[in-house]
Amino acid sequence: MATLLQQSFSVSYSYPVAFTEHLFASTQTLFVDIFPKGQPARLFFVLDEGVVAHHPGLISQIKTYVASHSSRLALVAEPMVVVGGEACKNQTEAYQQVVEATHIHGIDRHSYLVALGGGAVLDMVGFAAAISHRGIRLIRVPTTVLSQNDSGVGVKNSINAFGKKNYLGTFTPPFAVLNDFAFLQTLEERDWRSGISEAIKVALIKDLNFFEWLEQHAAALARREMEPMKEHVIRSAEHHMAHIASKDPFEFGSSRPLDFGHWAAHKLEKLSQFRIRHGEAVAIGIALDSAYSFLQGRIQEADLHRIFNLFHALGLSLYVPELQEEALLQGLKEFQEHLGGTLTIMLLEGLGRGVEVHEMDQELILKALQVLKSWENTPIFSKN
Amino acid sequence: MATLLQQSFSVSYSYPVAFTEHLFASTQTLFVDIFPKGQPARLFFVLDEGVVAHHPGLISQIKTYVASHSSRLALVAEPMVVVGGEACKNQTEAYQQVVEATHIHGIDRHSYLVALGGGAVLDMVGFAAAISHRGIRLIRVPTTVLSQNDSGVGVKNSINAFGKKNYLGTFTPPFAVLNDFAFLQTLEERDWRSGISEAIKVALIKDLNFFEWLEQHAAALARREMEPMKEHVIRSAEHHMAHIASKDPFEFGSSRPLDFGHWAAHKLEKLSQFRIRHGEAVAIGIALDSAYSFLQGRIQEADLHRIFNLFHALGLSLYVPELQEEALLQGLKEFQEHLGGTLTIMLLEGLGRGVEVHEMDQELILKALQVLKSWENTPIFSKN
């Protein structure tokens, strides 16, 4: 009685992820070379206020760069500067301003939005690009450790709504990701250090060699040496890219992004009203789930010490007063709801080896919390 | 000096497109059978006000259906009724109401929004679903000829903004499309007839056999006989599905949707302030580009007569006073801008054979317009 058809197709994506320095220097051709030949690429830049403050010459440098490649590039309007950090995802004004600019300046599906800044600005501009004209091409220029070694190479965008992080967003791959290491040099100390948490995360669940490399270079990273910073960014970005490409890029099924330690981290960010930054919260979340893995007999005590010591060498705390027992358990419940009912949590089976579990013991979580607290107050283990 | 990586992956989509009658009748299992086994599927219905007005028992029928399959289905809240037609895409209230409902009722990525109504309601609810939680699963139940034979089987959603049609939207395939023919019986005469334009469109550019079938069944379709209506819906939907799956579903490149006749139709809808409905405008747009194809020597005069006669047999006008010369040429210019600079227009090389061209002669467009006008005023050709 019913006629039943099945529609099936695949959509292919391919985009460059480049790592360089001084992207808009007059001698650089990386930027201009990503565009197809033909009519000049029509560009609209949206820049993170914080980055512009630290690089006052940036806007004029971009204009000079575009002008010197006028047969290939054109600005549709003056670059727009938006507030950075979580504020740009909380205020609907910033997002609406970008959407409105696409309308006012006639930025169509064959034009390009260039988002330059930290992860929050990339998320917000990415969302505006994804829904205007059903998708304007997006070029991301991540400027922080966190956005270069993790989120900036990914396929998500978002803004916050109803007090919920990332409530509105899409899975939309960018046209290109161009990481510029030079921006890392003007980062605040906290942002430089805490961003490394996301690299420790992938190392712990995927790559023992990388974990050992991070141990060896922790002191140099803490001293803000550029060479290990660059290498760590590229290695971490490669892991995140491989994970996305490997099975379920748009997370249709139950597959998860690389979110070891993130269930507690998300809760902690909120509990601290974002006093604690994402990377700092991730360090604590990783330490917690590592301690839990140890208490379940999944990893050795010596391995746990190595994890704690690595964070310590980078100057990252593993316990903060906001981490109250009840709130933490509530965070686990919220995470389960967010996943649609079935809990999936990454734990460790060894250094460099993650394993997914579908339940957590509340008593053991609280014991793991005590391990962090006592280690932070009375370092039982050697801290170097 | 730069490190250059390339990220590449494909995303696969597969969804059922079903055609049936009385989807929520107690004996029907099509609806309940589309959900994976396991926990009951959490559903939130959004219904078109116009459909509810014609089918006052619909909401209670849906509730009874869900209740009788309570091990497989659950309503997260009372069905929501929204205004139908273009109004629901123009008012941001309707869209915001749906987004807010997903927040209030905890509708997550593993829950389902069921949108039931005409193309505009499907577009609006589809957009809300696509961006909430980065994508809630969407089930479309198209209730009009136009949405069943064309837009409802597709991958787009949208709302209007800045006075521009479909300014905000995404390409997001649905979870399922369930067409219910019973809803067609309560359509207004104009909506029944004009929706057939989209089938004539695909027939003319792709399928001579289907065109001849439409000629043979035009009188029965005009008399509102259900059997040819059903067959025409399925054949047209199949063509639209095949086109989407065949090359570039999300229109990243320069490939176009099946939009023969649509450049003039879009302009005409706006000029008439939506007095003229989409299908009616498409009929005129097709007639115009067919006359243009004839004037360019691409099709025979006899073929043009057959096209005009088919529209006439369905009671569709081929000329309206809103179709002013200057406004029409302005519409071509706007369409070119919309495409990002390079014009691509579908013309006919014969009945059932479309061809893309990249320029149009303004003088010839105006001559084609005169052909429509004089045919409508003084039928030179036999109208049966």
Chai-1 contact restraints between the chains, C-beta under 6 A:
chainA,res_idxA,chainB,res_idxB,connection_type,confidence,min_distance_angstrom,max_distance_angstrom,comment,restraint_id
A,A2,B,A18,contact,1.0,0.0,6.0,A-B,restraint_1
A,A2,B,T20,contact,1.0,0.0,6.0,A-B,restraint_2
A,A2,B,L30,contact,1.0,0.0,6.0,A-B,restraint_3
A,T3,B,F19,contact,1.0,0.0,6.0,A-B,restraint_4
A,T3,B,I234,contact,1.0,0.0,6.0,A-B,restraint_5
A,L4,B,A18,contact,1.0,0.0,6.0,A-B,restraint_6
A,L5,B,V17,contact,1.0,0.0,6.0,A-B,restraint_7
A,Q6,B,P16,contact,1.0,0.0,6.0,A-B,restraint_8
A,Q7,B,Y15,contact,1.0,0.0,6.0,A-B,restraint_9
A,Q7,B,V17,contact,1.0,0.0,6.0,A-B,restraint_10
A,Q7,B,M241,contact,1.0,0.0,6.0,A-B,restraint_11
A,S8,B,S14,contact,1.0,0.0,6.0,A-B,restraint_12
A,F9,B,Y13,contact,1.0,0.0,6.0,A-B,restraint_13
A,F9,B,A245,contact,1.0,0.0,6.0,A-B,restraint_14
A,F9,B,P249,contact,1.0,0.0,6.0,A-B,restraint_15
A,S10,B,S10,contact,1.0,0.0,6.0,A-B,restraint_16
A,S10,B,S12,contact,1.0,0.0,6.0,A-B,restraint_17
A,V11,B,V11,contact,1.0,0.0,6.0,A-B,restraint_18
A,V11,B,P249,contact,1.0,0.0,6.0,A-B,restraint_19
A,V11,B,F250,contact,1.0,0.0,6.0,A-B,restraint_20
A,S12,B,S10,contact,1.0,0.0,6.0,A-B,restraint_21
A,Y13,B,F9,contact,1.0,0.0,6.0,A-B,restraint_22
A,S14,B,S8,contact,1.0,0.0,6.0,A-B,restraint_23
A,Y15,B,Q7,contact,1.0,0.0,6.0,A-B,restraint_24
A,P16,B,Q6,contact,1.0,0.0,6.0,A-B,restraint_25
A,V17,B,L5,contact,1.0,0.0,6.0,A-B,restraint_26
A,V17,B,Q7,contact,1.0,0.0,6.0,A-B,restraint_27
A,A18,B,A2,contact,1.0,0.0,6.0,A-B,restraint_28
A,A18,B,L4,contact,1.0,0.0,6.0,A-B,restraint_29
A,F19,B,T3,contact,1.0,0.0,6.0,A-B,restraint_30
A,T20,B,A2,contact,1.0,0.0,6.0,A-B,restraint_31
A,L30,B,A2,contact,1.0,0.0,6.0,A-B,restraint_32
A,H103,B,F162,contact,1.0,0.0,6.0,A-B,restraint_33
A,D108,B,G340,contact,1.0,0.0,6.0,A-B,restraint_34
A,H110,B,G340,contact,1.0,0.0,6.0,A-B,restraint_35
A,I131,B,L168,contact,1.0,0.0,6.0,A-B,restraint_36
A,I131,B,T170,contact,1.0,0.0,6.0,A-B,restraint_37
A,R134,B,G169,contact,1.0,0.0,6.0,A-B,restraint_38
A,R134,B,T170,contact,1.0,0.0,6.0,A-B,restraint_39
A,R134,B,F171,contact,1.0,0.0,6.0,A-B,restraint_40
A,F162,B,H103,contact,1.0,0.0,6.0,A-B,restraint_41
A,L168,B,I131,contact,1.0,0.0,6.0,A-B,restraint_42
A,G169,B,R134,contact,1.0,0.0,6.0,A-B,restraint_43
A,T170,B,I131,contact,1.0,0.0,6.0,A-B,restraint_44
A,T170,B,R134,contact,1.0,0.0,6.0,A-B,restraint_45
A,T170,B,T170,contact,1.0,0.0,6.0,A-B,restraint_46
A,F171,B,R134,contact,1.0,0.0,6.0,A-B,restraint_47
A,I234,B,T3,contact,1.0,0.0,6.0,A-B,restraint_48
A,M241,B,Q7,contact,1.0,0.0,6.0,A-B,restraint_49
A,A245,B,F9,contact,1.0,0.0,6.0,A-B,restraint_50
A,P249,B,F9,contact,1.0,0.0,6.0,A-B,restraint_51
A,P249,B,V11,contact,1.0,0.0,6.0,A-B,restraint_52
A,F250,B,V11,contact,1.0,0.0,6.0,A-B,restraint_53
A,G340,B,D108,contact,1.0,0.0,6.0,A-B,restraint_54
A,G340,B,R109,contact,1.0,0.0,6.0,A-B,restraint_55
A,G340,B,H110,contact,1.0,0.0,6.0,A-B,restraint_56
